[in-house]
């Protein structure tokens, strides 16, 4: 008799964004002619940068010629992309070894898979509200414990993160082993500055913890005091994995490409106290579980680092940031409490008149034909809040704000 991994049964049967789609589809059946504007799900809407397109077209042509055809990618990725990544880090004064870079099919995959190389007895810390994958990956791996009466998992430490501290997570009061940090944060759009992030690095060094640093939105950072990489902080190579994605940076949500950094200095321990470089474990997992990202996609990612590619990517990012700024200002004008939308494409705001998140979702959809993301899908601490994103079109963003003006 084959047995199920029952930890998977502990997660929601329907992924949170699928529930949103169910409700939107129900509305569309009743109102087929309505023009719905989506400000909720964090998918991009602008086409790929031209340099990326040209690079991929050239790569496709190479794949059609015997002399330049390529099969499996090297497990860590092609040198041509890794070298560009290393050069980008050097421009920030950060020196990394080639062996520490692992190309993947996106940040979500690495965030979900990192638990495979970490012991089951680790105590996990996450902020709440939080990107659901951090918690769900912990549950699926059997590390979460049981669900308490407060709807919290017994073996997860939930970091204090609310409007009283401007949705910037506070250090745990107890010892934890693995910490998930997203900076700039999804869903709240808030950011830890260098001084705040140093406290986390210092904590991890003191307690021999690991920080899983989700930097998927680092390209949106404009303020000098907010780090683009955790390795800008002294000592971070000893305690942090950095995960990045081209999805929101260069529109790769439909292509799938990102990378993770595993510094040689980062160690974990066996039960008898023996030090093991974490990169060795990830390297073994990588060699056994993936045949790499396609040559064509990696050539597209390489083009992001060319002079024209950088310029086009910055225009793309500025487009989405401008949308976020338009949304942020309109919500502030409405007298709502608003977070994010400055160094982030996400705008997090308190619902009017203390409505529940799903109630306000329904109001937005049925009265204004706007789709947002209810804060409750990011954890109980998100109740009473809503997430908008700057990823819609400029026209759609402006129409949505016109619909809301003076009506909230």
BALOBA-1460 file (C-alpha; in Angstrom, 3 decimals):
// residues 408
<rec num="1" residu="x" x="0.000" y="0.000" z="0.000"/>
<rec num="2" residu="x" x="1.544" y="3.314" z="-1.100"/>
<rec num="3" residu="x" x="1.304" y="6.008" z="1.558"/>
<rec num="4" residu="x" x="0.807" y="9.707" z="0.952"/>
<rec num="5" residu="x" x="3.008" y="12.465" z="2.277"/>
<rec num="6" residu="x" x="0.277" y="13.752" z="4.565"/>
<rec num="7" residu="x" x="2.053" y="17.049" z="5.116"/>
<rec num="8" residu="x" x="0.765" y="18.105" z="1.693"/>
<rec num="9" residu="x" x="-2.781" y="17.645" z="2.973"/>
<rec num="10" residu="x" x="-2.134" y="20.276" z="5.639"/>
<rec num="11" residu="x" x="-1.815" y="23.092" z="3.112"/>
<rec num="12" residu="x" x="-4.873" y="24.748" z="1.542"/>
<rec num="13" residu="x" x="-6.430" y="22.610" z="-1.187"/>
<rec num="14" residu="x" x="-6.725" y="25.677" z="-3.385"/>
<rec num="15" residu="x" x="-3.732" y="28.007" z="-3.727"/>
<rec num="16" residu="x" x="-4.719" y="31.490" z="-2.563"/>
<rec num="17" residu="x" x="-4.556" y="33.072" z="-6.009"/>
<rec num="18" residu="x" x="-6.726" y="30.294" z="-7.439"/>
<rec num="19" residu="x" x="-9.466" y="31.326" z="-5.015"/>
<rec num="20" residu="x" x="-9.234" y="34.869" z="-6.357"/>
<rec num="21" residu="x" x="-9.624" y="33.542" z="-9.910"/>
<rec num="22" residu="x" x="-12.685" y="31.533" z="-8.910"/>
<rec num="23" residu="x" x="-14.374" y="34.659" z="-7.601"/>
<rec num="24" residu="x" x="-13.394" y="36.742" z="-10.601"/>
<rec num="25" residu="x" x="-14.680" y="34.078" z="-13.000"/>
<rec num="26" residu="x" x="-17.977" y="33.920" z="-11.114"/>
<rec num="27" residu="x" x="-18.336" y="37.685" z="-11.536"/>
<rec num="28" residu="x" x="-17.512" y="37.484" z="-15.256"/>
<rec num="29" residu="x" x="-20.266" y="34.916" z="-15.810"/>
<rec num="30" residu="x" x="-22.774" y="37.390" z="-14.402"/>
<rec num="31" residu="x" x="-21.229" y="40.472" z="-16.043"/>
<rec num="32" residu="x" x="-19.592" y="39.311" z="-19.288"/>
<rec num="33" residu="x" x="-19.280" y="42.839" z="-20.739"/>
<rec num="34" residu="x" x="-17.577" y="44.423" z="-17.714"/>
<rec num="35" residu="x" x="-14.027" y="45.684" z="-18.147"/>
<rec num="36" residu="x" x="-12.139" y="44.263" z="-15.179"/>
<rec num="37" residu="x" x="-8.839" y="45.866" z="-14.196"/>
<rec num="38" residu="x" x="-6.417" y="43.609" z="-12.350"/>
<rec num="39" residu="x" x="-4.315" y="45.260" z="-9.674"/>
<rec num="40" residu="x" x="-3.912" y="42.126" z="-7.585"/>
<rec num="41" residu="x" x="-1.794" y="39.248" z="-8.856"/>
<rec num="42" residu="x" x="1.887" y="40.093" z="-9.215"/>
<rec num="43" residu="x" x="2.325" y="39.130" z="-12.870"/>
<rec num="44" residu="x" x="3.936" y="41.515" z="-15.324"/>
<rec num="45" residu="x" x="2.106" y="42.917" z="-18.366"/>
<rec num="46" residu="x" x="4.778" y="44.655" z="-20.478"/>
<rec num="47" residu="x" x="6.547" y="42.787" z="-23.303"/>
<rec num="48" residu="x" x="10.090" y="41.500" z="-22.990"/>
<rec num="49" residu="x" x="12.905" y="44.029" z="-23.510"/>
<rec num="50" residu="x" x="13.987" y="44.144" z="-27.152"/>
<rec num="51" residu="x" x="17.551" y="43.081" z="-26.312"/>
<rec num="52" residu="x" x="16.212" y="39.968" z="-24.606"/>
<rec num="53" residu="x" x="14.084" y="39.122" z="-27.631"/>
<rec num="54" residu="x" x="17.009" y="39.555" z="-30.026"/>
<rec num="55" residu="x" x="19.309" y="37.418" z="-27.875"/>
<rec num="56" residu="x" x="16.758" y="34.613" z="-27.691"/>
<rec num="57" residu="x" x="16.088" y="34.742" z="-31.433"/>
<rec num="58" residu="x" x="19.816" y="34.403" z="-32.059"/>
<rec num="59" residu="x" x="19.975" y="31.509" z="-29.581"/>
<rec num="60" residu="x" x="17.107" y="29.728" z="-31.361"/>
<rec num="61" residu="x" x="18.991" y="30.058" z="-34.631"/>
<rec num="62" residu="x" x="22.098" y="28.563" z="-32.986"/>
<rec num="63" residu="x" x="20.043" y="25.617" z="-31.766"/>
<rec num="64" residu="x" x="19.065" y="24.916" z="-35.367"/>
<rec num="65" residu="x" x="22.656" y="24.465" z="-36.549"/>
<rec num="66" residu="x" x="24.662" y="21.318" z="-35.893"/>
<rec num="67" residu="x" x="27.878" y="23.163" z="-34.971"/>
<rec num="68" residu="x" x="26.194" y="25.441" z="-32.386"/>
<rec num="69" residu="x" x="23.440" y="23.150" z="-31.098"/>
<rec num="70" residu="x" x="23.429" y="22.618" z="-27.311"/>
<rec num="71" residu="x" x="21.784" y="19.955" z="-25.209"/>
<rec num="72" residu="x" x="21.584" y="19.945" z="-21.431"/>
<rec num="73" residu="x" x="22.769" y="23.043" z="-19.631"/>
<rec num="74" residu="x" x="25.607" y="22.624" z="-17.123"/>
<rec num="75" residu="x" x="23.891" y="21.952" z="-13.756"/>
<rec num="76" residu="x" x="24.879" y="25.355" z="-12.355"/>
<rec num="77" residu="x" x="24.166" y="27.254" z="-15.572"/>
<rec num="78" residu="x" x="26.236" y="28.525" z="-18.468"/>
<rec num="79" residu="x" x="29.423" y="30.451" z="-17.762"/>
<rec num="80" residu="x" x="28.345" y="33.320" z="-20.022"/>
<rec num="81" residu="x" x="25.434" y="34.152" z="-17.686"/>
<rec num="82" residu="x" x="27.267" y="33.429" z="-14.435"/>
<rec num="83" residu="x" x="30.107" y="35.776" z="-15.438"/>
<rec num="84" residu="x" x="27.615" y="38.591" z="-16.057"/>
<rec num="85" residu="x" x="26.056" y="37.991" z="-12.637"/>
<rec num="86" residu="x" x="29.461" y="38.087" z="-10.931"/>
<rec num="87" residu="x" x="30.324" y="41.327" z="-12.750"/>
<rec num="88" residu="x" x="27.042" y="42.866" z="-11.595"/>
<rec num="89" residu="x" x="27.872" y="42.006" z="-7.973"/>
<rec num="90" residu="x" x="31.393" y="43.404" z="-8.400"/>
<rec num="91" residu="x" x="29.828" y="46.713" z="-9.470"/>
<rec num="92" residu="x" x="28.337" y="46.829" z="-5.955"/>
<rec num="93" residu="x" x="31.695" y="46.023" z="-4.348"/>
<rec num="94" residu="x" x="30.739" y="42.400" z="-3.688"/>
<rec num="95" residu="x" x="33.157" y="39.626" z="-4.631"/>
<rec num="96" residu="x" x="31.715" y="36.153" z="-5.206"/>
<rec num="97" residu="x" x="33.159" y="32.895" z="-6.503"/>
<rec num="98" residu="x" x="31.856" y="31.416" z="-9.735"/>
<rec num="99" residu="x" x="31.031" y="28.183" z="-7.895"/>
<rec num="100" residu="x" x="28.574" y="30.002" z="-5.612"/>
<rec num="101" residu="x" x="26.095" y="30.920" z="-8.390"/>
<rec num="102" residu="x" x="23.320" y="28.482" z="-9.355"/>
<rec num="103" residu="x" x="20.989" y="29.346" z="-12.249"/>
<rec num="104" residu="x" x="17.419" y="28.121" z="-11.715"/>
<rec num="105" residu="x" x="13.952" y="28.374" z="-13.227"/>
<rec num="106" residu="x" x="12.972" y="31.136" z="-10.802"/>
<rec num="107" residu="x" x="12.994" y="32.271" z="-7.194"/>
<rec num="108" residu="x" x="9.836" y="30.365" z="-6.235"/>
<rec num="109" residu="x" x="11.434" y="27.014" z="-7.076"/>
<rec num="110" residu="x" x="14.540" y="27.659" z="-4.990"/>
<rec num="111" residu="x" x="12.524" y="29.010" z="-2.060"/>
<rec num="112" residu="x" x="10.394" y="25.878" z="-2.103"/>
<rec num="113" residu="x" x="13.311" y="23.498" z="-2.565"/>
<rec num="114" residu="x" x="15.800" y="24.893" z="-0.061"/>
<rec num="115" residu="x" x="14.232" y="22.800" z="2.684"/>
<rec num="116" residu="x" x="15.474" y="19.623" z="0.979"/>
<rec num="117" residu="x" x="19.026" y="20.280" z="2.187"/>
<rec num="118" residu="x" x="18.156" y="21.463" z="5.707"/>
<rec num="119" residu="x" x="17.471" y="19.231" z="8.703"/>
<rec num="120" residu="x" x="13.899" y="18.510" z="9.767"/>
<rec num="121" residu="x" x="14.502" y="19.757" z="13.303"/>
<rec num="122" residu="x" x="15.298" y="23.345" z="12.339"/>
<rec num="123" residu="x" x="13.086" y="26.051" z="13.835"/>
<rec num="124" residu="x" x="11.794" y="28.267" z="11.016"/>
<rec num="125" residu="x" x="10.980" y="31.974" z="11.339"/>
<rec num="126" residu="x" x="8.822" y="33.915" z="8.908"/>
<rec num="127" residu="x" x="7.237" y="37.332" z="8.955"/>
<rec num="128" residu="x" x="3.466" y="37.559" z="8.745"/>
<rec num="129" residu="x" x="1.876" y="38.744" z="6.464"/>
<rec num="130" residu="x" x="4.102" y="36.719" z="4.176"/>
<rec num="131" residu="x" x="4.508" y="35.287" z="0.683"/>
<rec num="132" residu="x" x="2.585" y="31.985" z="1.077"/>
<rec num="133" residu="x" x="5.370" y="29.768" z="-0.308"/>
<rec num="134" residu="x" x="7.571" y="30.305" z="2.788"/>
<rec num="135" residu="x" x="4.940" y="28.862" z="5.111"/>
<rec num="136" residu="x" x="3.604" y="26.220" z="2.717"/>
<rec num="137" residu="x" x="7.090" y="24.889" z="1.965"/>
<rec num="138" residu="x" x="7.686" y="24.555" z="5.706"/>
<rec num="139" residu="x" x="4.401" y="22.688" z="6.132"/>
<rec num="140" residu="x" x="5.008" y="20.354" z="3.182"/>
<rec num="141" residu="x" x="8.466" y="19.462" z="4.430"/>
<rec num="142" residu="x" x="7.047" y="18.308" z="7.774"/>
<rec num="143" residu="x" x="8.648" y="21.065" z="9.838"/>
<rec num="144" residu="x" x="5.561" y="23.074" z="10.804"/>
<rec num="145" residu="x" x="4.240" y="20.976" z="13.679"/>
<rec num="146" residu="x" x="0.516" y="21.228" z="14.378"/>
<rec num="147" residu="x" x="-2.037" y="23.974" z="13.875"/>
<rec num="148" residu="x" x="-2.871" y="25.756" z="17.137"/>
<rec num="149" residu="x" x="-6.173" y="27.265" z="18.218"/>
<rec num="150" residu="x" x="-4.801" y="30.621" z="17.074"/>
<rec num="151" residu="x" x="-4.361" y="29.156" z="13.577"/>
<rec num="152" residu="x" x="-0.567" y="29.262" z="13.896"/>
<rec num="153" residu="x" x="1.791" y="26.370" z="13.260"/>
<rec num="154" residu="x" x="3.442" y="25.241" z="16.463"/>
<rec num="155" residu="x" x="6.995" y="24.923" z="15.092"/>
<rec num="156" residu="x" x="7.019" y="28.166" z="13.111"/>
<rec num="157" residu="x" x="8.082" y="31.408" z="14.769"/>
<rec num="158" residu="x" x="5.972" y="34.258" z="13.417"/>
<rec num="159" residu="x" x="7.919" y="37.506" z="13.488"/>
<rec num="160" residu="x" x="6.051" y="40.554" z="14.691"/>
<rec num="161" residu="x" x="5.199" y="42.567" z="11.609"/>
<rec num="162" residu="x" x="2.270" y="44.986" z="11.639"/>
<rec num="163" residu="x" x="1.361" y="48.617" z="11.144"/>
<rec num="164" residu="x" x="2.778" y="49.509" z="14.568"/>
<rec num="165" residu="x" x="6.280" y="48.738" z="13.274"/>
<rec num="166" residu="x" x="5.470" y="49.812" z="9.685"/>
<rec num="167" residu="x" x="5.408" y="46.167" z="8.610"/>
<rec num="168" residu="x" x="9.127" y="45.675" z="9.113"/>
<rec num="169" residu="x" x="9.714" y="42.349" z="10.913"/>
<rec num="170" residu="x" x="11.215" y="42.410" z="14.392"/>
<rec num="171" residu="x" x="13.972" y="40.103" z="15.609"/>
<rec num="172" residu="x" x="12.755" y="36.933" z="17.335"/>
<rec num="173" residu="x" x="13.032" y="36.821" z="21.099"/>
<rec num="174" residu="x" x="14.049" y="33.144" z="20.946"/>
<rec num="175" residu="x" x="16.672" y="31.263" z="18.968"/>
<rec num="176" residu="x" x="15.647" y="30.229" z="15.462"/>
<rec num="177" residu="x" x="17.634" y="28.314" z="12.868"/>
<rec num="178" residu="x" x="16.274" y="29.427" z="9.491"/>
<rec num="179" residu="x" x="14.861" y="32.865" z="8.729"/>
<rec num="180" residu="x" x="12.973" y="33.827" z="5.581"/>
<rec num="181" residu="x" x="13.373" y="37.514" z="4.721"/>
<rec num="182" residu="x" x="11.986" y="39.210" z="1.613"/>
<rec num="183" residu="x" x="13.430" y="42.667" z="0.944"/>
<rec num="184" residu="x" x="11.699" y="44.674" z="-0.501"/>
<rec num="185" residu="x" x="8.831" y="42.719" z="0.912"/>
<rec num="186" residu="x" x="6.027" y="40.906" z="-0.806"/>
<rec num="187" residu="x" x="3.188" y="41.647" z="-0.019"/>
<rec num="188" residu="x" x="3.677" y="44.814" z="2.034"/>
<rec num="189" residu="x" x="6.096" y="46.696" z="-0.232"/>
<rec num="190" residu="x" x="8.134" y="47.775" z="2.798"/>
<rec num="191" residu="x" x="11.932" y="47.592" z="2.958"/>
<rec num="192" residu="x" x="14.641" y="46.993" z="5.533"/>
<rec num="193" residu="x" x="17.424" y="49.560" z="5.355"/>
<rec num="194" residu="x" x="21.087" y="48.644" z="5.824"/>
<rec num="195" residu="x" x="21.058" y="49.368" z="9.565"/>
<rec num="196" residu="x" x="17.976" y="47.211" z="10.091"/>
<rec num="197" residu="x" x="19.313" y="44.386" z="7.937"/>
<rec num="198" residu="x" x="22.631" y="44.404" z="9.817"/>
<rec num="199" residu="x" x="20.729" y="43.500" z="12.982"/>
<rec num="200" residu="x" x="19.440" y="40.377" z="11.239"/>
<rec num="201" residu="x" x="22.883" y="39.417" z="10.010"/>
<rec num="202" residu="x" x="24.332" y="39.948" z="13.492"/>
<rec num="203" residu="x" x="21.540" y="37.826" z="14.990"/>
<rec num="204" residu="x" x="22.215" y="35.021" z="12.500"/>
<rec num="205" residu="x" x="25.954" y="35.099" z="13.195"/>
<rec num="206" residu="x" x="25.363" y="34.964" z="16.948"/>
<rec num="207" residu="x" x="22.916" y="32.053" z="16.759"/>
<rec num="208" residu="x" x="24.522" y="30.245" z="13.781"/>
<rec num="209" residu="x" x="21.284" y="30.675" z="11.853"/>
<rec num="210" residu="x" x="20.699" y="30.865" z="8.104"/>
<rec num="211" residu="x" x="18.870" y="33.693" z="6.355"/>
<rec num="212" residu="x" x="17.047" y="32.760" z="3.165"/>
<rec num="213" residu="x" x="17.093" y="36.201" z="1.568"/>
<rec num="214" residu="x" x="14.489" y="36.672" z="-1.139"/>
<rec num="215" residu="x" x="15.728" y="39.595" z="-3.256"/>
<rec num="216" residu="x" x="13.273" y="39.137" z="-6.130"/>
<rec num="217" residu="x" x="12.413" y="42.858" z="-6.093"/>
<rec num="218" residu="x" x="15.863" y="44.358" z="-5.554"/>
<rec num="219" residu="x" x="15.789" y="46.035" z="-8.986"/>
<rec num="220" residu="x" x="13.019" y="48.345" z="-7.727"/>
<rec num="221" residu="x" x="15.189" y="49.831" z="-4.987"/>
<rec num="222" residu="x" x="16.008" y="53.489" z="-5.596"/>
<rec num="223" residu="x" x="17.039" y="54.682" z="-2.118"/>
<rec num="224" residu="x" x="20.764" y="54.326" z="-1.390"/>
<rec num="225" residu="x" x="20.069" y="53.287" z="2.211"/>
<rec num="226" residu="x" x="18.181" y="50.165" z="1.131"/>
<rec num="227" residu="x" x="20.488" y="47.286" z="0.120"/>
<rec num="228" residu="x" x="20.124" y="45.596" z="-3.237"/>
<rec num="229" residu="x" x="21.989" y="42.593" z="-1.846"/>
<rec num="230" residu="x" x="22.330" y="41.226" z="1.671"/>
<rec num="231" residu="x" x="26.042" y="40.799" z="0.938"/>
<rec num="232" residu="x" x="26.400" y="44.560" z="1.249"/>
<rec num="233" residu="x" x="26.215" y="43.827" z="4.977"/>
<rec num="234" residu="x" x="29.452" y="42.742" z="6.644"/>
<rec num="235" residu="x" x="29.434" y="39.080" z="7.615"/>
<rec num="236" residu="x" x="26.386" y="38.168" z="5.506"/>
<rec num="237" residu="x" x="28.277" y="35.605" z="3.421"/>
<rec num="238" residu="x" x="28.612" y="33.503" z="6.569"/>
<rec num="239" residu="x" x="24.857" y="33.284" z="7.131"/>
<rec num="240" residu="x" x="22.830" y="34.117" z="4.015"/>
<rec num="241" residu="x" x="21.586" y="32.522" z="0.812"/>
<rec num="242" residu="x" x="20.479" y="35.174" z="-1.673"/>
<rec num="243" residu="x" x="17.754" y="34.325" z="-4.183"/>
<rec num="244" residu="x" x="17.035" y="36.500" z="-7.215"/>
<rec num="245" residu="x" x="14.682" y="36.379" z="-10.170"/>
<rec num="246" residu="x" x="14.409" y="37.933" z="-13.635"/>
<rec num="247" residu="x" x="10.618" y="37.689" z="-13.473"/>
<rec num="248" residu="x" x="9.781" y="41.135" z="-12.123"/>
<rec num="249" residu="x" x="13.116" y="42.632" z="-13.200"/>
<rec num="250" residu="x" x="12.894" y="41.870" z="-16.927"/>
<rec num="251" residu="x" x="9.472" y="40.326" z="-17.486"/>
<rec num="252" residu="x" x="10.549" y="36.673" z="-17.310"/>
<rec num="253" residu="x" x="7.415" y="35.369" z="-15.572"/>
<rec num="254" residu="x" x="6.614" y="33.349" z="-18.709"/>
<rec num="255" residu="x" x="10.226" y="32.315" z="-19.367"/>
<rec num="256" residu="x" x="11.303" y="31.280" z="-15.853"/>
<rec num="257" residu="x" x="14.847" y="32.139" z="-14.864"/>
<rec num="258" residu="x" x="16.569" y="33.240" z="-11.683"/>
<rec num="259" residu="x" x="19.536" y="32.312" z="-9.562"/>
<rec num="260" residu="x" x="20.669" y="31.663" z="-6.013"/>
<rec num="261" residu="x" x="23.943" y="32.467" z="-4.290"/>
<rec num="262" residu="x" x="25.493" y="29.962" z="-1.887"/>
<rec num="263" residu="x" x="28.720" y="31.511" z="-0.521"/>
<rec num="264" residu="x" x="31.522" y="29.107" z="0.371"/>
<rec num="265" residu="x" x="31.613" y="30.626" z="3.856"/>
<rec num="266" residu="x" x="28.038" y="29.520" z="4.637"/>
<rec num="267" residu="x" x="28.063" y="26.431" z="6.867"/>
<rec num="268" residu="x" x="25.511" y="24.093" z="8.402"/>
<rec num="269" residu="x" x="26.076" y="21.446" z="11.053"/>
<rec num="270" residu="x" x="25.528" y="17.720" z="11.457"/>
<rec num="271" residu="x" x="23.968" y="16.417" z="14.664"/>
<rec num="272" residu="x" x="27.425" y="15.722" z="16.073"/>
<rec num="273" residu="x" x="28.503" y="19.302" z="15.385"/>
<rec num="274" residu="x" x="30.513" y="18.777" z="12.210"/>
<rec num="275" residu="x" x="30.586" y="21.797" z="9.874"/>
<rec num="276" residu="x" x="29.386" y="21.250" z="6.308"/>
<rec num="277" residu="x" x="29.503" y="23.909" z="3.557"/>
<rec num="278" residu="x" x="25.884" y="24.356" z="2.480"/>
<rec num="279" residu="x" x="27.003" y="24.815" z="-1.122"/>
<rec num="280" residu="x" x="28.062" y="21.144" z="-1.223"/>
<rec num="281" residu="x" x="24.578" y="19.979" z="-0.288"/>
<rec num="282" residu="x" x="22.868" y="22.298" z="-2.772"/>
<rec num="283" residu="x" x="25.335" y="21.235" z="-5.463"/>
<rec num="284" residu="x" x="24.436" y="17.588" z="-4.912"/>
<rec num="285" residu="x" x="20.734" y="18.338" z="-4.957"/>
<rec num="286" residu="x" x="21.136" y="20.420" z="-8.091"/>
<rec num="287" residu="x" x="23.054" y="17.696" z="-9.924"/>
<rec num="288" residu="x" x="20.423" y="15.074" z="-9.088"/>
<rec num="289" residu="x" x="17.195" y="17.035" z="-9.533"/>
<rec num="290" residu="x" x="17.673" y="19.330" z="-12.522"/>
<rec num="291" residu="x" x="19.080" y="19.367" z="-16.022"/>
<rec num="292" residu="x" x="19.304" y="23.122" z="-15.941"/>
<rec num="293" residu="x" x="17.531" y="26.063" z="-17.561"/>
<rec num="294" residu="x" x="17.372" y="26.152" z="-21.350"/>
<rec num="295" residu="x" x="20.197" y="27.708" z="-23.342"/>
<rec num="296" residu="x" x="17.717" y="30.035" z="-25.071"/>
<rec num="297" residu="x" x="16.354" y="31.431" z="-21.796"/>
<rec num="298" residu="x" x="19.836" y="31.856" z="-20.315"/>
<rec num="299" residu="x" x="20.915" y="33.819" z="-23.393"/>
<rec num="300" residu="x" x="17.897" y="36.043" z="-22.832"/>
<rec num="301" residu="x" x="18.906" y="36.561" z="-19.200"/>
<rec num="302" residu="x" x="22.460" y="37.394" z="-20.275"/>
<rec num="303" residu="x" x="21.099" y="40.199" z="-22.475"/>
<rec num="304" residu="x" x="19.662" y="41.889" z="-19.374"/>
<rec num="305" residu="x" x="23.233" y="42.874" z="-18.444"/>
<rec num="306" residu="x" x="24.175" y="44.467" z="-21.772"/>
<rec num="307" residu="x" x="24.183" y="48.305" z="-21.939"/>
<rec num="308" residu="x" x="20.997" y="48.380" z="-24.018"/>
<rec num="309" residu="x" x="19.481" y="45.619" z="-21.938"/>
<rec num="310" residu="x" x="20.116" y="47.534" z="-18.713"/>
<rec num="311" residu="x" x="18.540" y="50.658" z="-20.186"/>
<rec num="312" residu="x" x="15.448" y="48.784" z="-21.365"/>
<rec num="313" residu="x" x="15.072" y="46.990" z="-18.035"/>
<rec num="314" residu="x" x="15.298" y="50.276" z="-16.137"/>
<rec num="315" residu="x" x="12.567" y="51.737" z="-18.362"/>
<rec num="316" residu="x" x="10.418" y="48.691" z="-17.598"/>
<rec num="317" residu="x" x="10.960" y="49.010" z="-13.866"/>
<rec num="318" residu="x" x="10.296" y="52.750" z="-13.899"/>
<rec num="319" residu="x" x="7.028" y="52.104" z="-15.747"/>
<rec num="320" residu="x" x="5.813" y="49.795" z="-12.986"/>
<rec num="321" residu="x" x="7.119" y="52.067" z="-10.222"/>
<rec num="322" residu="x" x="5.260" y="55.001" z="-11.751"/>
<rec num="323" residu="x" x="2.074" y="52.928" z="-11.714"/>
<rec num="324" residu="x" x="2.722" y="52.088" z="-8.062"/>
<rec num="325" residu="x" x="3.236" y="55.769" z="-7.277"/>
<rec num="326" residu="x" x="-0.064" y="56.689" z="-8.926"/>
<rec num="327" residu="x" x="-1.888" y="54.087" z="-6.853"/>
<rec num="328" residu="x" x="-0.117" y="55.054" z="-3.648"/>
<rec num="329" residu="x" x="-0.956" y="58.727" z="-4.021"/>
<rec num="330" residu="x" x="-4.619" y="58.100" z="-4.792"/>
<rec num="331" residu="x" x="-5.013" y="55.865" z="-1.748"/>
<rec num="332" residu="x" x="-3.284" y="58.454" z="0.454"/>
<rec num="333" residu="x" x="-5.620" y="61.098" z="-0.947"/>
<rec num="334" residu="x" x="-8.500" y="58.879" z="0.140"/>
<rec num="335" residu="x" x="-7.201" y="59.023" z="3.712"/>
<rec num="336" residu="x" x="-6.159" y="55.380" z="3.908"/>
<rec num="337" residu="x" x="-3.110" y="54.003" z="5.715"/>
<rec num="338" residu="x" x="-0.697" y="53.049" z="2.954"/>
<rec num="339" residu="x" x="2.635" y="51.186" z="2.909"/>
<rec num="340" residu="x" x="5.043" y="50.432" z="0.075"/>
<rec num="341" residu="x" x="4.836" y="51.660" z="-3.487"/>
<rec num="342" residu="x" x="8.141" y="53.571" z="-3.321"/>
<rec num="343" residu="x" x="11.003" y="51.080" z="-3.635"/>
<rec num="344" residu="x" x="8.609" y="48.315" z="-4.538"/>
<rec num="345" residu="x" x="5.887" y="47.524" z="-7.078"/>
<rec num="346" residu="x" x="3.547" y="46.549" z="-4.219"/>
<rec num="347" residu="x" x="1.142" y="48.831" z="-2.363"/>
<rec num="348" residu="x" x="-0.277" y="47.575" z="0.924"/>
<rec num="349" residu="x" x="-3.166" y="49.490" z="2.484"/>
<rec num="350" residu="x" x="-5.747" y="49.217" z="5.212"/>
<rec num="351" residu="x" x="-9.285" y="48.556" z="4.053"/>
<rec num="352" residu="x" x="-11.803" y="51.384" z="4.517"/>
<rec num="353" residu="x" x="-14.158" y="51.307" z="7.489"/>
<rec num="354" residu="x" x="-12.457" y="48.248" z="9.017"/>
<rec num="355" residu="x" x="-13.874" y="45.914" z="6.387"/>
<rec num="356" residu="x" x="-12.557" y="42.380" z="6.213"/>
<rec num="357" residu="x" x="-10.156" y="41.697" z="3.377"/>
<rec num="358" residu="x" x="-12.551" y="39.463" z="1.441"/>
<rec num="359" residu="x" x="-15.458" y="41.854" z="1.960"/>
<rec num="360" residu="x" x="-13.454" y="44.716" z="0.471"/>
<rec num="361" residu="x" x="-12.287" y="42.413" z="-2.343"/>
<rec num="362" residu="x" x="-15.923" y="41.796" z="-3.241"/>
<rec num="363" residu="x" x="-16.732" y="45.508" z="-3.074"/>
<rec num="364" residu="x" x="-13.816" y="46.366" z="-5.364"/>
<rec num="365" residu="x" x="-14.882" y="43.705" z="-7.847"/>
<rec num="366" residu="x" x="-18.637" y="44.282" z="-7.916"/>
<rec num="367" residu="x" x="-18.736" y="48.084" z="-7.532"/>
<rec num="368" residu="x" x="-15.549" y="49.141" z="-9.305"/>
<rec num="369" residu="x" x="-14.571" y="46.113" z="-11.450"/>
<rec num="370" residu="x" x="-11.115" y="46.115" z="-9.865"/>
<rec num="371" residu="x" x="-9.278" y="43.003" z="-8.654"/>
<rec num="372" residu="x" x="-6.982" y="43.324" z="-5.649"/>
<rec num="373" residu="x" x="-5.388" y="40.716" z="-3.410"/>
<rec num="374" residu="x" x="-7.008" y="40.330" z="0.036"/>
<rec num="375" residu="x" x="-4.426" y="40.652" z="2.802"/>
<rec num="376" residu="x" x="-5.776" y="37.591" z="4.591"/>
<rec num="377" residu="x" x="-4.305" y="35.276" z="1.923"/>
<rec num="378" residu="x" x="-0.866" y="36.281" z="3.240"/>
<rec num="379" residu="x" x="-1.694" y="35.113" z="6.760"/>
<rec num="380" residu="x" x="-3.982" y="36.143" z="9.588"/>
<rec num="381" residu="x" x="-1.911" y="39.258" z="10.240"/>
<rec num="382" residu="x" x="-2.947" y="40.495" z="6.808"/>
<rec num="383" residu="x" x="-6.618" y="40.652" z="7.724"/>
<rec num="384" residu="x" x="-8.049" y="44.119" z="7.172"/>
<rec num="385" residu="x" x="-5.503" y="44.968" z="4.462"/>
<rec num="386" residu="x" x="-5.333" y="44.755" z="0.674"/>
<rec num="387" residu="x" x="-2.475" y="44.501" z="-1.818"/>
<rec num="388" residu="x" x="-2.406" y="46.367" z="-5.121"/>
<rec num="389" residu="x" x="0.442" y="46.100" z="-7.610"/>
<rec num="390" residu="x" x="1.936" y="48.411" z="-10.210"/>
<rec num="391" residu="x" x="2.049" y="45.643" z="-12.827"/>
<rec num="392" residu="x" x="-1.060" y="46.640" z="-14.746"/>
<rec num="393" residu="x" x="-0.937" y="48.898" z="-17.795"/>
<rec num="394" residu="x" x="-0.686" y="52.667" z="-17.290"/>
<rec num="395" residu="x" x="-4.096" y="53.090" z="-18.855"/>
<rec num="396" residu="x" x="-5.609" y="50.413" z="-16.636"/>
<rec num="397" residu="x" x="-3.994" y="51.873" z="-13.514"/>
<rec num="398" residu="x" x="-5.305" y="55.365" z="-14.220"/>
<rec num="399" residu="x" x="-8.803" y="54.106" z="-15.068"/>
<rec num="400" residu="x" x="-8.901" y="52.095" z="-11.834"/>
<rec num="401" residu="x" x="-7.877" y="55.109" z="-9.767"/>
<rec num="402" residu="x" x="-10.504" y="57.254" z="-11.537"/>
<rec num="403" residu="x" x="-13.116" y="54.685" z="-10.573"/>
<rec num="404" residu="x" x="-12.052" y="54.826" z="-6.911"/>
<rec num="405" residu="x" x="-11.567" y="58.581" z="-6.611"/>
<rec num="406" residu="x" x="-13.759" y="60.087" z="-3.863"/>
<rec num="407" residu="x" x="-15.655" y="56.804" z="-3.444"/>
<rec num="408" residu="x" x="-13.736" y="54.963" z="-0.728"/>
